[in-house]
């Protein structure tokens, strides 16, 4: 394979100007140079607020009351711990984005090798556009619910097509424009969530029998651990995305602040939403197993609350999809798609639209099977996290953690070529953990041999997978980067070099 340093071959769109300075972000997967790193750590706060405005958190909170038999205070502890665990990992691995100035899918080349990275990257890409399709369908149904509730307009085929098209188009617009548009939308969504929270609090104070809420007996510690595992699993899916939103931060940005801001932004939403669902479940236990929680709550809430609730839900789903699609554009470029970043995003948008129409109009019964397939793919997220984290830990004391030129080089001269383009240690750890994670999995058409254990039964397979991949990666010999590769020319900020840890 001939060496290549051509950015066009990577699908990157290199500009001589600041890649994020214009209204539309032009910079793709190529590492951000020091003079363009104008980001601030506080910008991460609204990003992780927006990433968690999900109605599913209400359902999960209700499930902690109904199925796990926890009381109010235990739910509070579970929600806080879930935010700390899942988005603590997101924050820690986000620091690598500051180190390398590149998206997580690109930095992963340094871990798995320029060819080896294609394997976890492909699964990650498929999982992304799969969940984006599910979110688009859910968002379109939410819009239909609002139209029915407010204007009395009933659903029909033409309206389904229009609402789905509008939802996907808005998602593509925000994610295609890039970092600045996302920051603005995320900031306003934070305000919207604040207003929504106040309205819900007023409703709960006036309508909930608080003596029943606080008189509920405590559940077992095992059920608390299971609850943490279930809720944290949702946040874990954002870990590979974390570096994407930290790549514009200067080298001197505090790693501890990155982690703290990430946790606080996510926790601001996760804890109240889970608690809201738990409190609602006292009088409405059916919320815990509602197949469509968006429409379910839209039906039971009074109109003055149902409308802002549905609007918040729609905005939340739209921004979650936008953040995911933004990162998916980088994944596409890393996989070899030769399109500018904004156009690479369009691939996922088209797939979401076509797939959404199929699920809403043609293959409605296929939805549950499709979700099962995506759950199986999610195991690869956890396997990737453990391997990437160990590799990142080994790089923490290096003067240059990631070589920007080597990341762009997909040929034999790349520092990250390893053996035939593969880092066998990383691939081995990822493969072993992937098989182990599947063994804990229990879904509609697949049951792993360890699915009936406590770890498998209570949704902790993702945690076991991370631990296994990290242990295997740690005990294998440290990978040796290509000794014939040129010495990195980029110098990192002197203040950063003085930091021994993060």
Number of C-alpha atoms within 10 A of each C-alpha: 8 7 11 15 16 12 16 15 18 24 25 25 21 17 11 6 11 17 22 22 14 13 12 19 20 22 24 27 30 24 23 24 17 16 9 16 19 13 17 13 20 13 19 27 22 25 26 29 25 29 24 23 26 21 22 20 25 25 28 24 33 30 23 31 27 20 14 19 19 26 20 21 14 20 28 18 14 28 28 21 22 26 27 23 18 24 31 24 22 26 26 23 26 27 27 29 27 27 31 27 30 28 29 27 28 28 29 25 26 27 27 30 27 30 19 23 24 20 14 19 23 15 16 22 20 15 22 23 23 22 18 29 25 20 21 29 26 23 25 27 21 23 23 21 23 22 15 13 16 11 9 11 13 11 14 9 10 8 15 20 16 11 20 25 21 16 24 28 16 17 25 25 19 24 30 25 20 26 24 17 17 21 19 14 17 26 18 13 22 22 12 16 22 13 14 17 17 11 15 18 14 12 15 15 10 10 11 14 14 13 8 11 19 13 10 15 11 17 16 12 11 12 18 22 16 21 29 26 23 20 25 26 21 16 23 24 22 20 23 23 24 26 29 26 27 30 26 28 24 24 22 16 18 17 23 14 15 27 23 19 23 30 26 20 23 27 22 21 24 26 21 19 25 27 24 20 26 31 26 25 22 19 14 15 19 17 24 23 14 13 11 15 20 24 19 14 21 20 13 11 14 11 13 10 17 21 18 19 23 21 16 20 22 26 22 25 27 26 26 24 31 28 26 22 28 29 27 30 29 31 27 24 26 29 21 15 20 18 21 21 31 23 16 24 29 22 18 26 29 17 16 27 22 14 20 29 21 15 18 20 11 11 12 12 10 12 16 11 13 14 16 16 17 19 16 17 19 22 25 27 24 30 29 29 25 27 29 27 21 18 21 22 13 13 15 17 15 10 16 19 17 25 22 21 19 23 25 24 21 25 19 20 19 27 27 32 28 24 16 15 21 21 24 20 20 29 22 17 23 31 17 17 30 25 15 23 29 24 19 26 24 21 14 10 8 14 15 16 14 18 21 15 12 14 18 23 15 19 23 23 28 30 20 20 29 26 18 23 30 25 16 20 27 19 10 13 10 12 17 12 17 16 13 10 15 13 12 15 10 14 11 17 15 11 10 18 17 11 13 9 11 16
